[in-house]
Amino acid sequence: MHSRVDDGADLTRRTLLAMAAALTAVGMTAAAESAPAGAAELPADLAKAVSDYDQATVRNDVAALGDLVAEDYMLVNSDSTLQNKQEYLADFTVPGFRLDPYVLEQPVFKVWENTALLGGLLHLSWTLDGRHERRLLRIAHVWARDEGHWRMTYTQLTRVPQ
């Protein structure tokens, strides 16, 4: 599969977009707890996988993330570039990245037997190489249960015009 990432996309930009995809799961757990009445509750095993993913993301624990992300994982960045699992995990090794605190708004939770969609609206801001950036993103993560384990299989980021 050919992607614009292969055409020399800037590593810093890819890293920030990948971090947006990864770190939004942290806000999803809190958003689920504060969601309006009637919001879908996550099954216990999925909630644990999301929590484990949150913790691994914050710690930049590539080994744990590798276990939680499916082998055929695909990230569609907000600039339409694609990243596979290996490219996604490599971005966690970029030094000097600092993400500002954030809250996931307008949470979306759809859970079926072996598949789940988790998403929402994210005000993301960060500092890298001394530069402060911010983006408003709509995010969607697809999780699938495989051999009894939930794994993230797909992430879509859409930049919201401001």
N, C-alpha and C positions, 0 to 999 in steps of 0.2 A: 504494500500500500504506500502510495506517495503522499506526502503531506508538505505543507509550506514550512514546517519545522525543519524538514530535510534540506530546504533551500537556504539555510543559513539564518534562520530567525534568531534574534537577539536572545542570548541565554538569560539575561536579567529579566526581560519581559516574560519569557516562558516560565521562569522561576516564580515570578509574582503571580502569574495566572494559575500555575499549579498549586501554589500555596493557598490561593483563594479557594480552589477546589477542595483542597485537603482540610483547611482549617475551618471551613464553614460547618463541618460536622460537629465541632465543639459547641457552636451556638444551637444546633438542632436539639440536643438533649435538653438544654435549658428552655428552649422554646416549647418543647413538648410538655414540659412541666407547667408552663405558664399559658398554654394554649387555651382558647375559650372552651367552655363546656361543649361536649359533643365531638371534639377533635379525636381522631382515631388514636387509640393507644397502640404503642408498639409491642409486639410479642416480646417476652422476656429475653429470648435468645438474640433477637435482633437488637434490642436495646443494649444488651451487653456488647455485641459486636460494634455498635456505633460508639459506645463509651470507650471500648478498647481502641478503636480507631482515633477517637478524640485524643486520648492520652498519648498514643504513639505519634500522632501528628505534632502535638505540642512539644514532645521530647525529641522530635526528628528521628524517631526510632525506625530506621529503614527496614530492619529485619521484621519487626512486628507489622509494619505497613505491608511488607511483602506477603505476609500470611493473610492479611485482611483484604487485599486487592486481588481480583481474579487475574489469571494468567493472560486472558485476552482483554484486559481493561483498556478502555479508551476514554481519554479526556478531550473534549472539544472546548478549546479556549474561546474567550470572548472575541478574539480576532479571527476566529475560524481555523486556527492551526490545530493540528491533532498531536496528541502524545500517547504513546503506548505505555505499558507498565514500566518498562525499564527507563524510559525517558522521564516519566513522572517521578519515580523513586530517586533518580539521579539528582533531580532538582532540590531534594532535601539536604544535599550535602553542600549547597552554596553558602559560604560564610557571610556574616554581616547583615543578615536579614532580620528585621524586627517588625512584627505585626502589631498594630495598635488594637486595644480592646474593641470589641464590636458585639452587636446583638443581631441575631437573625430575626427578621420581621416577616409577617405574613406566612407563617409556616404551612407547609403542605405535607401531609402524610397520607399515603395510599398504600395499603398493605393487602396483598393477596396471599395465597397459600405459600408459594415459594419465591415471590418477587415483591419488592417494595420500592416505592418512589418517595424520596424525602427531599424537600427543597424549601425555598423561600427567597426573600429579598435580603441582600447583604450590603451594608455600607462598609466597605473595606478600605482601610488606610494602612500604610506601612512606610518604613524607612529602609532604604538600601543604598549603600555607598554615600551616605549623608544627604540623600534626596528624599523628600517626603512626597508620597503619591496617594491618591485616593480614587476609588471607583465605586459606582453603584452597580451591583450585579444581581441578576436573577440566576439562581442556581438550582440544578436538579441532579440528584444522585440516584442511580438505580442499584439496588442490592438484590442479589439472588442467593437462594439457599442451595448449596451444592454439597452433596454427601453429608448433610446435617450441619453444615457451617455456612453462615452468611458471609458473602464477600461482595465488595463493591465492584460492579462490572462496568459502569458508565457514569460519566459526569459531563453535564452540559452547562457552560457559563454563557450568559447573555448580558452584554453591557447595556444598561438602561440609560438612554439619553437624558442629559440634565440641562 
